[in-house]
Amino acid sequence: MPNDAQYAIETQQRSLFDRDLRPHADVGDVYGKVMANIEFLERSEMVSRDNEWNVPLNDFQTEMIDRYGLSGTKLPGLLYNRATTKQRMLCAIFATPQDVRGIDRLTLTEQLEALKAGKLAVVTEADYNYILSQAAIVEGSETDESGLPLSREGQQAYGRMRDAQANVEPASLSDKLGAWRYMNLLSSPVTTIKNLSGNLLMQQADRISKNRLTEFVDKLAQKKTGTRTIARVTREEAQAGTEAAIQRGRDAFDDYFVAGTSTSRSRNYDVGGDGRVFQSPALELGRNLINFCMDAGDQVFMEKAIVEEMGALERIRAKIRDEETGEMREMSEGERYQEAYARAAQRFYHDDNAMSRVMNGVYNVPIVGKVARVLIPFVKTPSNVALRMFDYSPLGLAKSIFYDGLYEMNANKGADGVGVGFDQEKFVMGVGRGMTGTGVTLAGILLYGAGLIRFGREEEENDRRRGVLGTLGEPYSLYVQIGETKHELAFTLPVTAGLSIGAGIASKLENGDEAMNIVTGILGEQFNQIFDNTYLSSLNDIFRGYDDGAGIAERLVGTTVKSYAQQMFSPSILRAIAKATDPYQRDTQSANSFRQAMAETVVQNWPGLRQTLPIKTDLTGEPMTQHKAYGPGGAWESAVIHFVDSLLTPTATYSDKDDAALCELLDLSYRTGETSFLPTQLASKNELKVTKTLAQKMGDEMGGYTLMLTDEERREANRMYGDILFNGTRGIRYPGPSGEGYEPITGLRGLMESGGWERMSDAERIKAIEETAKTVKELVIVQAVSWAEE
């Protein structure tokens, strides 16, 4: 390479590899000198076009190609930023006609050895040539106020330049593990489907809020401020937005699978920051596919919203307060775009907020940050969901009217008589969203009253009742019943958060609660929604049920380790397929902590391995199916429904288990307020308490003791206990503690079907259930002792 071009490139190294990556004014001159180098090669006497690439090569370059076995390697062309190691080596040879590259520079041989060893930090002449060529395109493009290119060609060149520079530094092990983990988390099709459905619902909710409510409120505010901030989207603007969204989807496909770079406005899912993380083409393809799905699921909606907002802001000649004069003036084109982008980002969960900033601050705390990233891998979208849940509610309406409106408008008034801190757009949108959410809350009251929506077992505070509800096939969260099936509504948050609040109000009215209890109930339900249905739920689960530091610390460590192991070793797509191809729930509990951890984090989440685990049984001793779907097809009907839910739909489907005995137990519990008689599993862990009285009956004078069970014995004890408790022994005589046989046990089903049950009072029924349970428990313990003796 001529010395003048080489030295010119040397002087540009620091600026070109600055992470800010802004184009520089003199880069075109350097690019011209690089092109002169190419002409020099073409004029060289020592060239041969007798090669498969038909490019100028001298003897030294040919020797290097042969030494490193690069024959047959294809050139990457414009996709040099995605080039493989061999392609980069070949390009380095083409770009460097001799071994020596200058003072304090690696020789070509040293470059090739470093590249071969996987040390991509080596900067070759080919890197420079490519980066400078892309920088020249960027330099010649029209840019926005921040210096970024506006044309698609310029955006792609800018992206390629960034990617190539990022690839100069090899991804660290931490980067690769992080990318792999996020790929696993986002790999399930249902994740993409939920993303799309959530954005569709939010788009419709926002359209109702804006087109029907906020325009009216904005006109009222205009009488005070003299300016407009909101306008109904016209048909022409909506059509332009739709066309822009379709084009954005096409561009996203081109970015990830054709052009090899991203020009999207959001790269939240590019974990490495920019460019390639893995050297494996297969892994990079998978990563691109996941990024594309998430990008397309967000950016098409963003693009539509931006175009619509831009049209509306231009039509109403929106104004902004001038920072120098303090007077209101019409927005410039750039300011309209920034405002339109900010509004679209807020609608589709891309804006920063106080909650996300706090969590990002936590991420930077040593050790604590690593734990937080495992428990809460995503911050921006969940925190925005939580805020929108608040906005679309009666509380959001109250806050917008009294604080954003009345208080801010009248506090610290400026020259125009309006509060300096008053933000008309924020006030208007807040009122519109609050009114929309309040309307959804009223709908929740009506739907609950009509019996169309109900709370799932999540709302039941008593563990025993929750266990019975789970065995009956009750959904976990708020659900709507359609025909014979129940469908959870959690996937529709934050749009339907008001339904939960309305259902809570209706429930309290139904129970005759006083007005103050209803008000506090609204507050409680609002915070329940935030804690149970956002990233805060993972923290809530850790603290639930513990009031001592040691218990919380133990749960925190265990949850963190298991969560990280699952995120690293069990891609969500495999977890979905594993469950979809298995009709049953699997028992992962074990006395061996390592075996249990492996079963929970890996074995149950991989197809084929999952079936090696034993089937889990419910309170009645029956096998537990995936989604509690009971019908003519039994377990396999459940498997089909679960397959559809796991891979194709954003919600979970349930149907009732028609079990009259379980329903009677629940009715009796709610009627009397008692819960202690409700059945649970006999052995929740691999140990069983033998009371002193029972030990003495069995001839052990040493008193009570704890019987340690194997995993198989624990499962059999629980299965036997549930089966006998509900179904009886059907004439089978089991040996008693004194060697005598037990009389055949009727079981709860037979007890409830007898004529005597109808004549009993509730207190007598509870006593009969407890006596039956005591007898069955004693019988199973005697059997467990005999297993241990064998």
BELFEN-V391494 format. One record per backbone hydrogen bond with DSSP energy under -1.0 kcal/mol. CO is the residue of the C=O (numbers start at 1). NH is the residue of the N-H. If there is no record, write none. Layout:
co->CO nh->NH
co->CO nh->NH
This chain:
co->2 nh->6
co->3 nh->7
co->4 nh->8
co->5 nh->9
co->6 nh->10
co->7 nh->11
co->10 nh->13
co->12 nh->16
co->13 nh->17
co->15 nh->18
co->18 nh->21
co->24 nh->27
co->26 nh->30
co->27 nh->31
co->28 nh->32
co->29 nh->33
co->30 nh->34
co->31 nh->35
co->32 nh->36
co->33 nh->37
co->34 nh->38
co->35 nh->39
co->36 nh->40
co->37 nh->41
co->38 nh->42
co->39 nh->43
co->45 nh->47
co->49 nh->51
co->51 nh->54
co->58 nh->62
co->59 nh->63
co->60 nh->64
co->61 nh->65
co->62 nh->66
co->63 nh->67
co->64 nh->68
co->65 nh->70
co->66 nh->69
co->70 nh->73
co->76 nh->79
co->79 nh->82
co->80 nh->83
co->84 nh->88
co->85 nh->89
co->86 nh->90
co->87 nh->91
co->88 nh->92
co->89 nh->93
co->90 nh->94
co->91 nh->95
co->99 nh->108
co->102 nh->105
co->107 nh->111
co->108 nh->112
co->109 nh->113
co->110 nh->114
co->111 nh->115
co->112 nh->116
co->113 nh->117
co->114 nh->119
co->115 nh->118
co->118 nh->120
co->119 nh->122
co->124 nh->128
co->125 nh->129
co->126 nh->130
co->127 nh->131
co->128 nh->132
co->129 nh->133
co->130 nh->134
co->131 nh->135
co->132 nh->136
co->133 nh->137
co->134 nh->138
co->135 nh->139
co->136 nh->140
co->138 nh->141
co->142 nh->150
co->144 nh->147
co->148 nh->144
co->151 nh->155
co->152 nh->156
co->153 nh->157
co->154 nh->158
co->155 nh->159
co->156 nh->160
co->157 nh->161
co->158 nh->162
co->159 nh->163
co->160 nh->164
co->161 nh->165
co->162 nh->166
co->163 nh->167
co->172 nh->176
co->173 nh->177
co->174 nh->178
co->175 nh->179
co->176 nh->180
co->177 nh->181
co->178 nh->182
co->179 nh->183
co->180 nh->184
co->181 nh->185
co->182 nh->186
co->184 nh->572
co->188 nh->192
co->189 nh->193
co->190 nh->194
co->191 nh->195
co->192 nh->196
co->193 nh->197
co->194 nh->198
co->195 nh->199
co->196 nh->200
co->197 nh->201
co->198 nh->202
co->199 nh->203
co->200 nh->204
co->201 nh->205
co->202 nh->206
co->203 nh->207
co->204 nh->208
co->205 nh->209
co->206 nh->210
co->207 nh->211
co->208 nh->212
co->209 nh->213
co->209 nh->214
co->210 nh->215
co->213 nh->217
co->214 nh->218
co->215 nh->219
co->216 nh->220
co->217 nh->221
co->218 nh->222
co->221 nh->224
co->221 nh->225
co->222 nh->226
co->234 nh->238
co->235 nh->239
co->236 nh->240
co->237 nh->241
co->238 nh->242
co->239 nh->243
co->240 nh->244
co->241 nh->245
co->242 nh->246
co->243 nh->247
co->244 nh->248
co->245 nh->249
co->246 nh->250
co->247 nh->251
co->248 nh->252
co->249 nh->253
co->250 nh->254
co->251 nh->255
co->252 nh->256
co->253 nh->257
co->254 nh->258
co->254 nh->259
co->255 nh->261
co->267 nh->270
co->269 nh->271
co->270 nh->273
co->280 nh->284
co->281 nh->285
co->282 nh->286
co->283 nh->287
co->284 nh->288
co->285 nh->289
co->286 nh->290
co->287 nh->291
co->288 nh->292
co->289 nh->293
co->290 nh->294
co->291 nh->295
co->292 nh->296
co->293 nh->297
co->295 nh->299
co->298 nh->302
co->299 nh->303
co->300 nh->304
co->301 nh->305
co->302 nh->306
co->303 nh->307
co->304 nh->308
co->305 nh->309
co->306 nh->310
co->307 nh->311
co->308 nh->312
co->309 nh->313
co->310 nh->314
co->311 nh->315
co->312 nh->316
co->313 nh->318
co->318 nh->331
co->320 nh->329
co->322 nh->326
co->327 nh->322
co->329 nh->320
co->332 nh->336
co->333 nh->337
co->334 nh->338
co->335 nh->339
co->336 nh->340
co->337 nh->341
co->338 nh->342
co->339 nh->343
co->340 nh->344
co->341 nh->345
co->342 nh->346
co->343 nh->347
co->344 nh->348
co->345 nh->350
co->353 nh->357
co->354 nh->358
co->355 nh->359
co->356 nh->360
co->357 nh->361
co->358 nh->362
co->359 nh->363
co->362 nh->365
co->365 nh->369
co->366 nh->368
co->367 nh->371
co->368 nh->372
co->369 nh->373
co->370 nh->374
co->371 nh->375
co->372 nh->376
co->379 nh->383
co->380 nh->384
co->381 nh->385
co->382 nh->386
co->383 nh->387
co->384 nh->388
co->385 nh->389
co->386 nh->390
co->387 nh->391
co->388 nh->392
co->391 nh->393
co->393 nh->397
co->394 nh->398
co->395 nh->399
co->396 nh->400
co->397 nh->401
co->398 nh->402
co->399 nh->403
co->399 nh->404
co->400 nh->405
co->401 nh->406
co->402 nh->407
co->403 nh->408
co->405 nh->409
co->406 nh->410
co->407 nh->411
co->409 nh->419
co->412 nh->420
co->414 nh->417
co->418 nh->414
co->419 nh->422
co->423 nh->427
co->424 nh->428
co->425 nh->429
co->426 nh->430
co->427 nh->431
co->428 nh->432
co->429 nh->433
co->430 nh->434
co->431 nh->435
co->432 nh->436
co->433 nh->437
co->434 nh->438
co->435 nh->439
co->436 nh->440
co->437 nh->441
co->438 nh->442
co->439 nh->443
co->440 nh->444
co->441 nh->445
co->442 nh->446
co->443 nh->447
co->444 nh->448
co->445 nh->449
co->446 nh->450
co->447 nh->452
co->448 nh->451
co->452 nh->481
co->454 nh->479
co->456 nh->459
co->457 nh->460
co->462 nh->466
co->463 nh->467
co->464 nh->468
co->465 nh->469
co->466 nh->470
co->467 nh->471
co->468 nh->472
co->469 nh->474
co->470 nh->473
co->472 nh->657
co->475 nh->457
co->476 nh->458
co->478 nh->489
co->479 nh->454
co->480 nh->487
co->482 nh->485
co->485 nh->482
co->486 nh->654
co->487 nh->480
co->489 nh->492
co->490 nh->493
co->494 nh->497
co->496 nh->499
co->497 nh->501
co->498 nh->502
co->499 nh->503
co->500 nh->504
co->501 nh->505
co->502 nh->506
co->503 nh->507
co->504 nh->508
co->505 nh->509
co->506 nh->510
co->507 nh->511
co->508 nh->513
co->509 nh->512
co->514 nh->518
co->515 nh->519
co->516 nh->520
co->517 nh->521
co->518 nh->522
co->519 nh->523
co->520 nh->524
co->521 nh->525
co->522 nh->526
co->523 nh->527
co->524 nh->528
co->525 nh->529
co->526 nh->530
co->527 nh->531
co->528 nh->532
co->529 nh->533
co->534 nh->537
co->536 nh->540
co->537 nh->541
co->539 nh->543
co->540 nh->544
co->543 nh->546
co->548 nh->552
co->549 nh->553
co->550 nh->554
co->551 nh->555
co->552 nh->556
co->553 nh->557
co->554 nh->558
co->555 nh->559
co->556 nh->560
co->557 nh->561
co->558 nh->562
co->559 nh->563
co->560 nh->564
co->561 nh->565
co->562 nh->566
co->563 nh->567
co->564 nh->568
co->565 nh->569
co->566 nh->570
co->571 nh->575
co->572 nh->576
co->573 nh->577
co->574 nh->578
co->575 nh->579
co->576 nh->580
co->577 nh->581
co->579 nh->582
co->583 nh->626
co->585 nh->616
co->592 nh->596
co->593 nh->597
co->594 nh->598
co->595 nh->599
co->596 nh->600
co->597 nh->601
co->598 nh->602
co->598 nh->603
co->599 nh->604
co->602 nh->605
co->603 nh->606
co->606 nh->610
co->607 nh->609
co->609 nh->612
co->610 nh->613
co->614 nh->587
co->616 nh->624
co->618 nh->621
co->622 nh->618
co->624 nh->585
co->631 nh->634
co->633 nh->636
co->634 nh->638
co->635 nh->639
co->636 nh->640
co->637 nh->641
co->638 nh->642
co->639 nh->643
co->640 nh->644
co->641 nh->645
co->642 nh->646
co->643 nh->647
co->644 nh->648
co->644 nh->649
co->652 nh->488
co->654 nh->486
co->657 nh->659
co->659 nh->663
co->660 nh->664
co->661 nh->665
co->662 nh->666
co->663 nh->667
co->664 nh->668
co->665 nh->669
co->666 nh->670
co->667 nh->671
co->668 nh->672
co->669 nh->673
co->675 nh->678
co->685 nh->687
co->686 nh->709
co->688 nh->707
co->690 nh->705
co->691 nh->695
co->692 nh->696
co->693 nh->697
co->694 nh->698
co->695 nh->700
co->696 nh->699
co->705 nh->690
co->707 nh->688
co->710 nh->714
co->711 nh->715
co->712 nh->716
co->713 nh->717
co->714 nh->718
co->715 nh->719
co->716 nh->720
co->717 nh->721
co->718 nh->722
co->719 nh->723
co->720 nh->724
co->721 nh->725
co->722 nh->726
co->723 nh->727
co->724 nh->728
co->725 nh->748
co->726 nh->749
co->729 nh->732
co->734 nh->742
co->736 nh->739
co->740 nh->736
co->745 nh->729
co->747 nh->751
co->748 nh->752
co->749 nh->753
co->761 nh->765
co->762 nh->766
co->763 nh->767
co->764 nh->768
co->765 nh->769
co->766 nh->770
co->767 nh->771
co->768 nh->772
co->769 nh->773
co->770 nh->774
co->771 nh->775
co->772 nh->776
co->773 nh->777
co->774 nh->778
co->775 nh->779
co->776 nh->780
co->777 nh->781
co->778 nh->782
co->779 nh->783
co->780 nh->784
co->781 nh->785
co->782 nh->786
co->783 nh->787
co->784 nh->788
co->785 nh->789
co->786 nh->790
